[in-house]
Amino acid sequence: MDLLGTALIDGAGAKVKRNSDKKKLQEAEGDPEKTEQILADIKKREDNGNRLILFMLVLALFVVIAAN
């Protein structure tokens, strides 16, 4: 249950972060180096989120197998 709550909070935080990233990208529109850094941060955060989802799926599969 704690993981579900954490996932919901992370989902809400991700939406806020996306809006913040859009704002930062608009502010950094004339600076290609800053824009590239912001895009790299976004990509890194997405990769970390994908790893978390994969981990949760593997954990759920493990729990289902262990329960049988």
N, C-alpha and C positions, 0 to 999 in steps of 0.2 A: 504494500500500500504506500509505503514511503517513496518507493521508486516512481509510482504513478504520480504522486504529488509533486515530486521533483521534476518529472517530465512536463507536467502542466505548467509549472512555474518557469521552466526553461523555455517552453513554447511561447509563453507570454513575453518573457525577456527577449527572445529572439525577434519577435515582432517589433518591440521597441528598438532593439539594436539595428534592425533593418531600416527603420525610419531614420535613425541617427546616421547610419551609413549613407543613405540617400542625401541627407542634408550635408554631410561632410563632402560627398562627391560633388555636389553643386557648388560648395564653397571652394573646392580645389580644382574647379573646371579649367583654369588657366595654367595650372602647374602640373605637368605630366608626371613628374617624379612623385609628388604627393598623391596624385590619383592612382598611380601604380602601387604605392604602398598600401593605400586603402583597399584596393582590389585584392592585393595579396593577403591582407588581414581577413577579408571576407571569405576568400577561398580557404584559408587555414581554418576558420571557424566552421565552414561547411564540412570540411574533411573531418574535423573532430566530431561534429554532430553525426556524420555518417558512421564513424567508428562506434559511437555510443549506441546508435540504433542497432548496428550489427551485434554488439556485445549483448544488448538486451534481448535480441532474438535468439542468440545462442543460449543465453541464460534461461529463457522461457522454454526452449527445446529441451535443455538439460533437466529442468524441473518436470516437464511432462514425461520424459523418459524415466526419471527417477521415481515418479509417482506410480508408474505401472509396475 
